[in-house]
Amino acid sequence: MSDGNLIQLKIITPERVFFEGEVTMVEFNTTEGEIGVLKGHIPLTVIIDPGILTITTTEGPRNAALHAGFAEILPDKVTILAELVEWPSEIDERRAQAAKDRAEVRLSHIKPETDVDRATIALKKAICRLEVLK
């Protein structure tokens, strides 16, 4: 691809700048569904839903677990402000599986004190972590 098809991507978490550089495409989940962003995309601000983040550079795609946040999309730049983003090498598979199991138990045995929204988000995050490890 020529340099004319590259867009700037910056992903920031409270702890670090997770990624900064030129990409050919970035894909992630929003509360409205999956989105793929190429150069020239219409300006948009979206809320991120837990899922797999795919960053495609001229060297190929890389996946990460993206948990929550906001994204500002401009025709030549995407900025993601994320609660947490993890490369596969940063994920503890046993912890992710245990979190998934706990969330599934909570959701299958709902009690009056069960925070269903929190358990649902925990399940989405755990599934996201496990999926990115595949």
N, C-alpha and C positions, 0 to 999 in steps of 0.2 A: 504494500500500500504506500501511496505517496504521503509525504508530510502533510499535504492538504486535507487528509482525512482524519488527522489526529485531533483529539480534544484533551484538554487538561483535566485531570482527576485529582482531587484532594480529599482524603478521608481522615477525619479528625475524631479522636475519642477524648474523654477527659484526661487520659493518661499519656497519650502520645499522638503523633502524626502517623497513622497506620500506613498510608500510601500517599505518595505525591509523584505525579509524572504524566507523561503523554500516553494515551490509550486509543485504540481504535474503536472500542465499545466497552460499555459497562452495563451489567444486567443485575437486577435485584428485585425483591418483592416489595410491593407497597400495599397499603390497606385496600387499594382498589384492584390489585392484581399484579402480575409480573410486568416489568418494564425493561426495555432494552434501549440504550441511548447511544446514538451515533452523532457525529458532527452535524450541526444544522438543526438539531432537535428544537422544537418550540420551547420557549421559556415556561417553566413549570416548577412548582414546589410541591413535594409529596411527603407523606408520612411513611416511614419504612416499617414493614412487617417482618418478623423473623424469617430468615431463609438464607439460601446460598447466594453469595455475591460472586459474580464472575467478572473478572477484570481481564480484558483481552488487549494485549500489547502486540507490537510487531513480532514478538517472540512467541506468541501463543497465549492461550487462556490460563488463568490461575483462579482457583476457587478459595473462598474463605466463608466463615460463618458470620453473618451480619444479623445482629439481634434486634435493634430498635434505633430510631432516630428520625432525622429529617434529611431530605436531599433538595438542593437547589440546582435546577437544570437550566443551563443557558446554551445558546447555540454552539459555543466553543469551550464550555467549561462546566464541570459537574463538581459540586461540593457536597460531601456527605458528612453530617454531624451525627455521629453514632454513639450510642450508649456503650456498645462493645462490639468489636470485630476481632475474629481469631483466625489465624492461619491454621491449617490442619495440624502442623507440628506443635501448636500451642494447646491443643485439646487433649484432655485426659479421657480416653474412651471409657474407662470404668466409671469415672464420675458422671459422665454424660449418660451412660446407660442406667446408672442408679437414679439419677434425676428423672429420667424418662419413666422408669418403673414407679417411682414415688408419685409422680404427677398422674400416671394412669390409675393408680390405686385411689388417689384422692378423687379423681373424676368418676370412678366407677362406684364409689361409696360416698356419695354426697350427703353431708350432714348440714344442719342449719348454720353451723359456724364455718363451713367450707367456703373459702374465697374462690369461687369457680373461675372468675376472670384470671386471677393470679395463677391458679393451677393450669389453666389453658395456655397461658403465655409460657409458663415453665415447661410444659410439654412441647410447645412449638420450638423453644430454644434448644431443648435436649435433642429433638428430632433433627433440627438444623445441624447441630454439632455432629451427630452420628452420620448424617447424610454427606457432610463435607469430607468425612474420613474415608468414604467409599472410593 
